[in-house]
Amino acid sequence: MEDCIFCKIANKEIPSKTVYEDDKIYSFYDLEPQAPVHVLIIPKKHIASTDDLTDEDQELMGYMLCKVKDIAKELDLVNGYRVVINCGEDGFQTVKHLHIHLLGKRKLTWPPG
């Protein structure tokens, strides 16, 4: 979709800080993070929300969810993380392109200092 900000980010028309990319998905740091680590994982195929998923998208969604653990490991989220998909206005979806929020904090060194 030509006016979608996430499509433009995935197509490198808008700069972002890349976390992971392959031929199916693109992951980048959120510009307004809600956690110490907050990345978004988007399909390169434009899908507006989970309400717009079709049977054709099952493999892509499974692929995206399986990549979450790999991206979390690369980000050193060894003690857990949160995975969120918002859908629609009442579900707090602000960009009409399906995306997974991966949130967490990095492993802390103990004792500090």
ROSE-4610 file (N, C-alpha, C; in Angstrom, 1 decimal, always signed):
// ROSE-4610
residu = [M/M/M/E/E/E/D/D/D/C/C/C/I/I/I/F/F/F/C/C/C/K/K/K/I/I/I/A/A/A/N/N/N/K/K/K/E/E/E/I/I/I/P/P/P/S/S/S/K/K/K/T/T/T/V/V/V/Y/Y/Y/E/E/E/D/D/D/D/D/D/K/K/K/I/I/I/Y/Y/Y/S/S/S/F/F/F/Y/Y/Y/D/D/D/L/L/L/E/E/E/P/P/P/Q/Q/Q/A/A/A/P/P/P/V/V/V/H/H/H/V/V/V/L/L/L/I/I/I/I/I/I/P/P/P/K/K/K/K/K/K/H/H/H/I/I/I/A/A/A/S/S/S/T/T/T/D/D/D/D/D/D/L/L/L/T/T/T/D/D/D/E/E/E/D/D/D/Q/Q/Q/E/E/E/L/L/L/M/M/M/G/G/G/Y/Y/Y/M/M/M/L/L/L/C/C/C/K/K/K/V/V/V/K/K/K/D/D/D/I/I/I/A/A/A/K/K/K/E/E/E/L/L/L/D/D/D/L/L/L/V/V/V/N/N/N/G/G/G/Y/Y/Y/R/R/R/V/V/V/V/V/V/I/I/I/N/N/N/C/C/C/G/G/G/E/E/E/D/D/D/G/G/G/F/F/F/Q/Q/Q/T/T/T/V/V/V/K/K/K/H/H/H/L/L/L/H/H/H/I/I/I/H/H/H/L/L/L/L/L/L/G/G/G/K/K/K/R/R/R/K/K/K/L/L/L/T/T/T/W/W/W/P/P/P/P/P/P/G/G/G]
num = [1/1/1/2/2/2/3/3/3/4/4/4/5/5/5/6/6/6/7/7/7/8/8/8/9/9/9/10/10/10/11/11/11/12/12/12/13/13/13/14/14/14/15/15/15/16/16/16/17/17/17/18/18/18/19/19/19/20/20/20/21/21/21/22/22/22/23/23/23/24/24/24/25/25/25/26/26/26/27/27/27/28/28/28/29/29/29/30/30/30/31/31/31/32/32/32/33/33/33/34/34/34/35/35/35/36/36/36/37/37/37/38/38/38/39/39/39/40/40/40/41/41/41/42/42/42/43/43/43/44/44/44/45/45/45/46/46/46/47/47/47/48/48/48/49/49/49/50/50/50/51/51/51/52/52/52/53/53/53/54/54/54/55/55/55/56/56/56/57/57/57/58/58/58/59/59/59/60/60/60/61/61/61/62/62/62/63/63/63/64/64/64/65/65/65/66/66/66/67/67/67/68/68/68/69/69/69/70/70/70/71/71/71/72/72/72/73/73/73/74/74/74/75/75/75/76/76/76/77/77/77/78/78/78/79/79/79/80/80/80/81/81/81/82/82/82/83/83/83/84/84/84/85/85/85/86/86/86/87/87/87/88/88/88/89/89/89/90/90/90/91/91/91/92/92/92/93/93/93/94/94/94/95/95/95/96/96/96/97/97/97/98/98/98/99/99/99/100/100/100/101/101/101/102/102/102/103/103/103/104/104/104/105/105/105/106/106/106/107/107/107/108/108/108/109/109/109/110/110/110/111/111/111/112/112/112/113/113/113]
x = [+0.9/+0.0/+0.9/+0.7/+1.6/+1.7/+0.6/+0.6/+0.9/+1.2/+1.5/+2.9/+3.0/+4.3/+5.2/+4.6/+5.4/+5.8/+5.0/+5.4/+6.6/+6.6/+7.7/+8.9/+8.8/+9.9/+10.5/+9.7/+10.2/+10.8/+10.4/+11.0/+12.1/+12.6/+13.7/+13.4/+12.2/+11.8/+11.9/+11.7/+11.8/+12.9/+13.9/+14.9/+14.4/+15.1/+14.8/+16.1/+16.1/+17.2/+16.8/+17.4/+17.1/+17.5/+16.7/+17.0/+17.2/+16.3/+16.4/+15.6/+16.1/+15.4/+15.6/+14.6/+14.7/+13.7/+13.4/+12.5/+11.1/+10.7/+9.3/+9.0/+9.9/+9.7/+10.8/+10.4/+11.3/+11.1/+12.2/+12.1/+13.0/+12.4/+13.2/+12.8/+13.6/+13.3/+12.2/+11.3/+10.1/+10.7/+10.1/+10.5/+10.0/+8.9/+8.4/+8.3/+9.5/+9.5/+8.7/+8.1/+7.3/+8.1/+9.3/+10.1/+11.6/+12.5/+13.9/+14.3/+13.7/+13.8/+12.4/+12.2/+10.9/+11.1/+10.9/+11.1/+9.8/+9.6/+8.4/+8.8/+8.0/+8.2/+7.0/+7.3/+6.2/+6.4/+5.3/+5.4/+5.7/+6.5/+6.7/+5.4/+4.6/+3.3/+2.4/+1.7/+0.8/-0.5/-0.6/-1.9/-2.2/-3.4/-3.8/-3.9/-4.5/-4.6/-4.9/-5.0/-5.3/-6.7/-7.6/-8.9/-8.8/-7.7/-7.6/-6.8/-6.4/-5.7/-6.6/-6.0/-6.7/-6.0/-6.6/-5.9/-4.5/-4.4/-3.1/-2.0/-2.4/-1.4/-0.9/-1.5/-1.1/+0.4/+1.0/+2.4/+3.2/+2.9/+3.6/+3.5/+2.3/+2.1/+2.9/+2.8/+3.6/+5.1/+5.5/+6.9/+7.3/+6.5/+6.7/+6.8/+5.9/+5.9/+7.1/+7.5/+8.7/+10.0/+10.0/+11.2/+11.3/+10.2/+10.2/+11.3/+11.4/+12.4/+13.8/+14.1/+15.4/+15.8/+14.8/+15.1/+15.3/+14.5/+14.7/+16.1/+16.5/+17.8/+18.9/+18.8/+19.8/+19.8/+18.7/+18.6/+19.0/+19.4/+19.8/+18.7/+17.5/+16.3/+16.2/+17.2/+17.4/+16.4/+15.8/+15.0/+13.5/+13.2/+11.8/+11.5/+10.4/+9.9/+8.4/+7.9/+6.5/+6.2/+5.2/+4.8/+3.3/+3.1/+1.8/+1.4/+0.2/-0.4/-1.7/-1.7/-2.9/-3.8/-5.1/-6.0/-7.1/-7.1/-8.2/-8.0/-8.9/-8.8/-9.0/-10.0/-10.2/-9.1/-8.4/-7.3/-5.9/-6.0/-4.8/-3.9/-4.4/-3.6/-3.5/-2.3/-2.2/-1.7/-1.1/-0.7/-1.4/-2.0/-2.9/-2.0/-1.1/-0.2/+0.1/-0.3/-0.1/+1.3/+1.5/+2.8/+2.8/+4.0/+4.2/+5.1/+4.7/+5.6/+6.3/+7.7/+8.5/+9.1/+8.8/+9.2/+10.0/+11.0/+11.7/+12.7/+13.5/+14.7/+15.9/+17.0/+18.2/+18.6/+19.4/+19.9/+20.7/+20.5/+21.2/+22.4/+23.5/+24.7/+24.6/+24.9/+24.8/+26.1/+26.6/+26.1/+26.4/+25.5/+25.7/+27.0/+27.5/+28.7/+29.9]
y = [-1.2/+0.0/+1.2/+2.1/+3.2/+4.3/+4.5/+5.5/+4.9/+3.7/+3.0/+3.3/+3.8/+4.2/+2.9/+1.8/+0.6/+0.0/+0.1/-0.4/+0.5/+1.8/+2.7/+2.3/+2.0/+1.6/+0.3/-0.7/-2.0/-1.8/-0.9/-0.6/+0.4/+0.8/+1.7/+3.1/+3.5/+4.8/+5.8/+5.2/+6.0/+5.3/+6.0/+5.3/+4.8/+3.7/+3.1/+2.3/+1.9/+1.2/-0.3/-1.0/-2.4/-3.3/-4.2/-5.3/-6.6/-6.9/-8.1/-7.9/-8.6/-8.5/-9.7/-10.2/-11.2/-11.0/-11.9/-11.7/-11.6/-12.0/-12.0/-11.0/-10.6/-9.7/-8.7/-7.7/-6.6/-6.3/-6.1/-5.7/-4.5/-3.6/-2.4/-1.8/-0.9/-0.3/+0.7/+0.6/+1.5/+2.9/+3.9/+5.3/+5.9/+5.3/+5.7/+4.5/+4.1/+2.8/+2.9/+1.8/+1.6/+0.7/+0.4/-0.5/-0.3/-0.7/-0.5/-1.1/-2.2/-2.8/-2.9/-2.2/-2.2/-2.2/-3.4/-3.5/-4.0/-3.6/-4.0/-5.1/-6.0/-7.0/-6.9/-6.7/-6.5/-7.4/-7.8/-8.6/-7.6/-8.0/-7.1/-7.0/-8.0/-8.0/-7.1/-6.1/-5.3/-6.1/-6.1/-6.7/-5.7/-5.1/-4.0/-4.4/-5.6/-6.0/-7.5/-8.0/-9.4/-9.7/-8.7/-8.9/-9.1/-8.7/-8.9/-10.1/-10.9/-12.2/-13.1/-13.9/-14.9/-16.2/-17.3/-18.6/-18.6/-17.7/-17.6/-17.1/-16.4/-15.8/-16.6/-17.9/-18.7/-19.0/-19.3/-19.6/-18.4/-17.3/-16.0/-15.7/-15.8/-15.5/-16.5/-17.7/-18.7/-18.4/-18.1/-17.7/-16.5/-15.5/-14.3/-14.7/-15.4/-15.8/-16.7/-17.5/-18.3/-17.5/-16.4/-15.5/-14.7/-14.5/-13.7/-14.2/-15.5/-16.0/-15.8/-15.8/-15.6/-14.1/-13.2/-11.8/-11.5/-12.0/-11.8/-12.3/-13.4/-13.9/-13.0/-12.5/-11.5/-10.2/-9.8/-8.6/-8.9/-10.1/-10.5/-10.4/-10.8/-10.8/-12.2/-12.6/-13.9/-14.3/-13.3/-13.6/-13.4/-13.4/-13.3/-12.0/-11.9/-10.7/-10.8/-9.7/-9.6/-9.5/-10.2/-10.2/-9.7/-8.6/-8.0/-7.7/-8.0/-7.6/-6.9/-5.6/-4.8/-4.9/-4.8/-4.9/-3.9/-3.0/-2.0/-0.8/+0.2/+1.4/+1.1/+0.2/-0.1/-1.0/-1.6/-2.5/-1.7/-0.4/+0.5/+0.3/-0.2/-0.2/+1.1/+1.7/+3.1/+3.1/+2.1/+2.0/+0.9/+1.1/+0.1/-0.8/-1.4/-2.5/-3.4/-4.7/-5.7/-5.6/-5.6/-5.6/-6.3/-6.9/-7.5/-6.6/-6.3/-5.6/-6.6/-6.5/-7.3/-6.4/-6.6/-5.7/-6.5/-5.9/-6.5/-5.6/-6.1/-5.4/-6.4/-5.8/-6.6/-7.2/-8.3/-9.0/-8.0/-8.0/-7.1/-7.8/-7.1/-7.7/-7.5/-8.6/-8.6/-9.0/-8.3/-7.1/-5.9/-4.9/-3.7/-3.0/-2.3/-1.5/-2.3]
z = [+0.0/+0.0/+0.0/-0.9/-1.1/+0.0/+0.8/+1.8/+3.2/+3.3/+4.6/+5.1/+6.3/+6.8/+7.0/+7.5/+7.7/+6.4/+5.3/+4.0/+3.5/+3.8/+3.4/+4.2/+5.5/+6.3/+5.7/+5.5/+5.0/+3.6/+2.8/+1.5/+1.5/+2.7/+2.9/+2.3/+2.2/+1.8/+3.0/+4.2/+5.4/+6.3/+6.8/+7.6/+8.9/+9.3/+10.6/+11.0/+12.3/+12.8/+12.7/+11.8/+11.5/+12.6/+13.0/+13.9/+13.2/+12.3/+11.5/+10.2/+9.1/+7.9/+7.0/+6.4/+5.4/+4.3/+3.4/+2.3/+2.7/+3.9/+4.4/+5.4/+6.3/+7.4/+7.6/+8.3/+8.7/+10.1/+10.9/+12.3/+12.6/+13.3/+13.6/+15.0/+15.5/+16.8/+16.7/+17.7/+17.7/+18.0/+17.4/+17.6/+18.9/+19.4/+20.7/+21.6/+22.1/+22.9/+24.2/+24.5/+25.8/+26.8/+26.4/+27.3/+26.9/+27.8/+27.4/+26.1/+25.7/+24.4/+23.8/+22.7/+22.0/+20.5/+19.9/+18.5/+17.9/+16.6/+15.9/+14.8/+14.6/+13.6/+12.6/+11.3/+10.4/+9.2/+8.6/+7.3/+6.2/+5.3/+4.1/+3.2/+3.3/+2.6/+3.5/+2.8/+3.6/+4.0/+5.3/+5.9/+7.0/+6.9/+7.7/+9.2/+9.5/+10.9/+10.9/+12.1/+12.2/+11.7/+11.7/+11.1/+9.5/+8.9/+7.5/+7.1/+8.0/+7.7/+6.9/+6.0/+5.2/+5.4/+4.9/+5.0/+4.4/+3.4/+2.7/+3.6/+4.7/+5.5/+6.7/+6.8/+7.9/+8.0/+6.9/+6.9/+7.3/+6.8/+7.1/+8.6/+9.1/+10.6/+11.5/+11.1/+11.8/+11.8/+10.6/+10.4/+11.3/+11.3/+12.1/+13.6/+14.1/+15.5/+15.8/+14.9/+15.2/+15.2/+14.4/+14.4/+15.7/+16.4/+17.6/+18.6/+18.8/+19.7/+19.3/+18.0/+17.4/+17.6/+17.3/+17.4/+18.9/+19.8/+21.2/+21.7/+21.2/+21.6/+21.1/+19.9/+19.4/+20.2/+20.8/+21.6/+23.0/+23.3/+24.7/+25.7/+25.3/+26.2/+26.8/+27.6/+28.1/+29.2/+29.8/+31.0/+30.7/+29.4/+29.0/+28.3/+27.7/+26.9/+26.7/+26.2/+26.0/+24.5/+24.0/+22.6/+22.5/+21.7/+21.6/+20.2/+19.8/+18.5/+18.8/+18.5/+18.7/+17.4/+17.6/+16.4/+16.5/+15.6/+15.5/+16.5/+16.4/+17.2/+18.7/+19.0/+20.4/+21.0/+20.1/+20.5/+20.5/+20.4/+20.4/+19.2/+18.1/+16.9/+16.3/+16.2/+15.7/+14.2/+13.7/+12.3/+11.7/+10.6/+9.9/+9.1/+9.7/+9.1/+10.2/+10.1/+11.1/+11.6/+12.9/+13.5/+14.9/+15.2/+16.5/+17.3/+18.5/+19.4/+20.2/+20.3/+21.1/+22.1/+23.4/+24.4/+25.5/+26.1/+27.2/+27.7/+28.6/+29.2/+29.1/+28.9/+28.8/+30.1/+30.0/+31.2/+32.0/+33.3/+34.2/+34.7/+34.9/+35.5/+37.0/+37.7/+39.2/+39.8/+40.7/+41.3/+40.4/+40.5/+39.7/+39.9/+38.9/+39.0/+38.8]
